[in-house]
Amino acid sequence: MAHITCNAQLPAVMRRNTALLLKGDAFKKMTAEQWAHLRESKPFVGVLLCGSEEQLNEVDQSVAGVPDIYLLPEDYTYLAEGDIVRLNPQGERISTLFRKSSPSNSILLTERCNHLCLMCSQPPKRVDDAWLVDEALELLGLIPRDTVNIGFTGGEPTLHGERFIELVEAAKLNLPGTALDVLTNGRAFKNEAFAARLAQVRHPNLQLGIPLYSDDPVRHEYVVQAEGAFDETIQGILNLKRYGVRVEIRIVVHQQTLPRLVQTCEFIARNLLFVDHVALMGLEITGFTRANLDILWADPHTYRDTLSEAVEVLRTYGMHCSVYNHQLCLVNRDVESVYRRSISDWKNEYLPQCEDCSRKSECGGFFSTQILHRHSKHIQPFQA
């Protein structure tokens, strides 16, 4: 695991856990003396040369003898000073773990899950991935302390049990000023002692995002493909709030949740009024969603009035709510006050017709997979 620097002259004493990144013409401008210095001084843990195929083909013999050279295609040009990567010398591959400039960094804790959600974007695997916890603990020690927000995601992070608590403790210790968002199905917190244990960490800015897809147990359990999940999720939410842990309820809007969307919001308002936030989310077309698209996809244009009604229910009860992952021109004006730009920058795109939209800067755009597979045909750019 290594920090990235673009400074080839970084003092040798500062090169521990640091990789040198040279992009485009930067590595072509390196002099023979500079390459010699890299060979002879204490080395970086890796030297990353990133550019077009033509540029990489022109890498000459001057790099010979420089240890741990990685040739990266243009796909990696987003890498920059302060990012954190995992280096795999055997396969000469890298994985990006943290981007300093991104407001939406998430740490994958496991690919295992006790749900098989119809629209899961990270299909679960039956693997022993305890090593991801060790990597996360190391990563938490490298992330800059001025980072505003990070997330823990999966799979289902709580399947790590006590080690999950250890990770939250490490986040508090290493990043005391950084908000921590955890995506979990909440079922593990049906165990009141586990909920109490998490609360005892006293993380200053922790929130758990827990999905609840219907007020009807049968419908919720069909969506998550897990028997008994509804009761355990509700009990988990109750236990977490009993101990003062912040909870956000998440509802992904699609064909299977739409018929009861308004009733689900009424159920939340009447029975779970004490949760901290409710998020109504658009569909990301990846993972299991692609296989189940015909029973999931609903055009936001067709349900905009239902979305307005659901938001109005939550606002009437004084609940904090937001609409995520939608396009601004496909929601009614009464929803705009809770509309959020929420799609992570690395998977966010716009259609060609959006270029002339006068409100593009306010719009969350599309998931890249929506552009590729299916999106509303009612996109209408706003005119100045």
N, C-alpha and C positions, 0 to 999 in steps of 0.2 A: 504494500500500500504506500502511495507516495503523493506528496504535494507536487503541483506543477509550478515551475518557474520558467520565464522566458529570458532570464538573465544568464547568459553563458559565462559571465565573469563573477558569478556568485562565489564568495569566499569558500574555500574547501571545508572550513569548519561548519558551514551552514548547509552542506549538501546531504546531510543525513536525512533519509526518508524524502528525498527530493528528486524529481525527474525534470530534465531540461526539455522544453518544447521549442522546436524551431519550425515555423510555418512558412509555406510558400517559398519565396526567394530568400528568406532569412537564412536557411542553411546553405544556400548557394553563395551567400555573401561572407560566410565564415572563411577566414584565411587559414593557410596551412599552419601558421603559428598557433592560431586558436585551437585547431583540431589537435595539434601536438600537445598543447596545454591540457586539453581534456583527457588525452591518453596518459599523460605523465603525472597529473595531479590526482588527488583523491577523487574518484569518479562519482558522478551522479548515479542514482540507482537505475536510471534508464535515460536514454536520449531518444526523444520522439521526433521523427521527421515527418511532417504532415504536408501534403500537397497533392497536386494533380498527378495522374499516371505519368505524364510527360516529365514533370519535375522530378518525381521519384526515380524515373529511369536514368536521369542525368546525374544522380548521386555518384560521385567519382571515388577514386581510391583513397582520397584524403581522409575518409572516415575509417579506413582499415585500422584495426587495433583499438578503436574506441569501443568499450564494452557495452553490451546490452542496447544495441540500436533497434528501434522499432520503426518500421515504415508504415505510416498511416495514410489511408486515402482521404480525399477531401471531405468525406462524411464526418471527420473528426475536427474540422476547422473551427467548431464551436468551442473547443478547449481553450482555456485561457489561464492567466496567472491566478494562482490561489485555488484552482480546482483540485480535486482529489481523485486519483485513479487506482485501480488494482492492476498490477502488472503480472502477466503470466509468461515468464521467460521460456517455458517449454513450448508453448504454442505460439509464442511471439504475438500474443493478443493482449488487449487492455479492456477494462470495463470502467465506465465512469461512475463513481460513487457519490460525488458531490460537485455541484457547480456553484461557484461563489456568487455569480451574477443572477442566479435563478431564485425567484421567491418561493419555489415549490419543490424543495428537495425532500424525497422520501427514501427511507431505508427499508429494504426488503428483509424481513426477519424470518420468513419461512414460506415454502410453497405448499405446505400441507394445510388442509382445511377440513372441517367437519360439516361443511355445506357443499352443495354442487349447484350453485345458483344458475338459473337459466341464462343470465346475462353476465356471468363472471368474466372479467377482463383478464384474470390471471388464473387459468384453469389449474386446479390443485394437482399435486403429484404425491405419490406415496414414496417418500424418500427420507433418508436421515440427513437433515440439513442443519444440525446443531452448530455446524461450523459458521453459519450465518450470524449466530449470536456472538461468537468470538470476534468475527469481523466487525460487527456493529459496535461492539465495545471499543475496539481499536479505533474505528472511525470517529466515534464520539469524542475521543481525545485529540483528534486532529482538526475537527471543524472549528472555524473561527468563532470566538466568543461573541462577536457582534452580529451573528446570524439571527435573523428575526424569527424564523419558523422552520421546523423540520417535522417530518411525519414518520411514523412507524406503520408499515403495511405488510400484507401477506398475499395469499394464505391467511390463516388465522393466527395472529401473533400470540394470543394467550395459550396456545397449545404448548408453549415452552414452559408454562407453569411458573415456578419460582424464578426462573431465569428471565422471564418477562419483567417481573418486578425489579430484578437486578438491572435490567436495561433502563427502566424508568429512573431508578436511583442514579445510574451513571449519567443519564441526560441531565438530571438536576445538578449533579456535582460538576460536570464539565461545562454545561451550558445553562447556567442559572437564569440568564435573562432571555432565553430562547423559548418561544411557545412550542409545545409538543402536541401534535394531533395524532391520535392512534385510530386506525380503522380496524374495527373488530365486530364480530356478530353479537358480542355481549353475553353469550350463553355461559361462559365460564364463571361469570359473576352471579349466577344463581347460587353459588357457594358464597354465603355471606362473609365467611372468614377471608376468602380471596379478595372480595371487594374491600373489606376493612384493611387488608394488608396493602393494597394499592393506595388507599387513602392515607395510610400511615407514612408513606413516602413524602407527602406534603409537597409535591411538585407545585411551584407557584403558578404555572400556566399550562395545565394539562387538560385536554378535552378528548373524550372518546366519541368517535362517530359510529353509531350503531344503526343498521338498517331495520326498518319495520315497513313491510310492503303492503300490509292490509290490516284492517280491524277484524277481518275474518281469519281465524287460525288456519282453516283449510287452504285459503288462497295464499297466505303468507308461506305456509309450508310447501305448497306446490312450487312457488317461485324459488325457494331456497333448496328444495328437494331434500328436506330433512324432517322426519317425523318428530313431533314434540318441541320443535324449535320455537314456536310462538310463545308458549308458556315460559320456557327457559329464558327467552329474550326479555320478556316483560319483567320477570323476576330479577334478572340481571340489572335492568335499568332501575328498578325500585331499590335494590341493594346499593347500587352505586350512588344514587341520590341520597339515600339514607346516611351515607358517610360523606356527603358533600363533594363528590367527584362530578366535574362538569360533563354533561352528556348532550350530544347533538344527535337527533334522530334523522336518518336519511331515507328518502323515498325516491327510488328511480322510477320515472314515469314511462310506462310502456303499455302495450295492449293488456297485459295481465294485471297491472295495478290500476289502470285508468278507471275501470268500472266502479271501484270503491275508493277512489282518491279523495273525494270530498268527505265521505263517511270516515275514512281513515284519519283525516285531519280533525274531524269532530271527535273521534275516539281519543286522539292524542290530547286535544284541548280539554276534554272532560276528565280524563283519567291520568294524564301525564303532564299536567299543566306546569309542573315544576322543572321540566327539562329546560336546558339553556338555549337551544336553537333547533329549528327544524329546517332541513334542506330538501327542496324539491328539485330533482336532478334529471337532466336529459340523458339519453342513452348513448353509451360509447360502443361503437360497432367493432368490437375485437373479441378475441377469446371465444367463449361459448356463444356469445351474441350472434356471431356470424352464422353458426350452425342453426340457431333458433330464430333467425331474423324474421321469418314469415309469421311467427306467433308473438313477436315482440314489437316490431317496428310500428310506430304510430307517428304520423306527421304532426309536428307541433302546431301547424296552422289549424288542424282540425280539432285540437283540444285546448285552444287558447282560452276559450270561455270557461272550461272546466278548471283550468289552471288558475284563472282569476277567482273563481268561486272558492277553490281550496285555500288560496292565499287570504281571501277575505275572512274565511272562518278563523284562521290562525290569528290574524290581526284583530279581529273582534274580541278574541279572548286575551289580547295583549301579549301574544307570544312573539318572540323574535324568530323571523324566518327569512329565507333567501331562496332565490331561483338560480340554479347553476346550470351550466352546459346547454344553454339555449341561445338562439339568435335573437337579437334585439327586435328585428322587424317582424318576428313571429309571436311576440307576446303583446297583450293589450297594454294600453297606457297605464292602467291602474296597477300593473305589476312592476312597472319600471323602478319604483322606489325600493324594491327588494331584489332587483335584478343585479347579478354579479358577474364580472368577467372572471371565470374560474378555471378555464382549461389550461393545463400546464403549457408553458411556452414551447417545450420541445415536441409537443404533439398538436399544436394549434395552427390552423390554416384558414384562409378565406377563399371564396369563389372569385373568379375574375370580375363578375358584376359588382362585387363588394368594393372594388378599388375606388369607385367614384361616390361611394356612400358618404354623406356628410357627417354620419355618426359612427363611422367605423371605429374610431378610438374608444367609443363607449361599449362596443359590441364584443362579446366573448368569442365570436367566430365559430369554427367547427373543429371537431377532432379530425385529424388527418384521415382516419379510417372512414369518417362520414363522407369526405370528399371522394374517396375511392369507391365506396360501396353504395350508400344510399343517403340522400338528404332531401329536404323539402324542396318542391318545385315552386314554392310560393315566396322565395326570397325576393324582397323588393327594396332596393337601396333607398335610403332617405335622401331627399333633395335639399340642397342648401336653401 
